[in-house]
């Protein structure tokens, strides 16, 4: 079972889960440094003692894991392109004062949108974090694809009926001619598995360009909820004609990619933007309105994190 706040990860947790727990402990103690040894006493011990040429204590097993957690933190610093808001000072994790409040807040948004149960705690200060994440993925994807890239939000944060949304996508990418309902029945779809559409244009405005269809997932169950088939069939089901190039399937996730769990196969067929790749390509400006709403969500979430346990 994946680690979720306010619970404590078990001694069998993935290294990435323990690193997230360590980060949250720093936030919980109002940004005070937390030593890696402090995690050892907090972990729920579920392992039986192991006998291998002698008796090894469960604390020794967890201690070995914590050495790997420190390595994970070092990897995060590099993966975030120096936008990682924590600093490892020997064995103590602390907030990095050199990181801007902007980068710190966005990272905390990703972290807590992963470790909260987003079915119960997605709304903070009246704002739905799942919808904010969709809106944030657009500018990040545009920054990654660079010059002459446009995007549109097609997910649950978008407005309008489904045929109108498909029409807007066709206008954006300038391929597909028009909306076509292959099923010839009532259309009940909201987004049909495509939250974000990206297109990298050419100045000639002709067909044959790089297109990306993305799904956005908070939480930790993205491997079971990303629907690659829907992405691949979207244009076949709803476009009158097909784009010259099939859209690249993209997964935007707040979670990490676990090295111990299907690191390659989780990405097969998908361009995956995990938390650290999102931080690497976070643009310097996402717009004041969106940032203020994310900041408000984070403020509400941190109140929950820092509140005394009941």
PyMOL commands that set and color helices and strands:
alter all, ss='L'
color gray80, all
select helices_A, chain A and resi 15-28+36-42+58-79+101-115+129-145+162-173+222-225+228-238+275-280+288-306
alter helices_A, ss='H'
color red, helices_A
select strands_A, chain A and resi 34-35+50-51+55-56+86-89+92-95+123-124+127-128+149-153+196-200+210-217+248-253+271-273
alter strands_A, ss='S'
color yellow, strands_A
deselect
rebuild
show_as cartoon
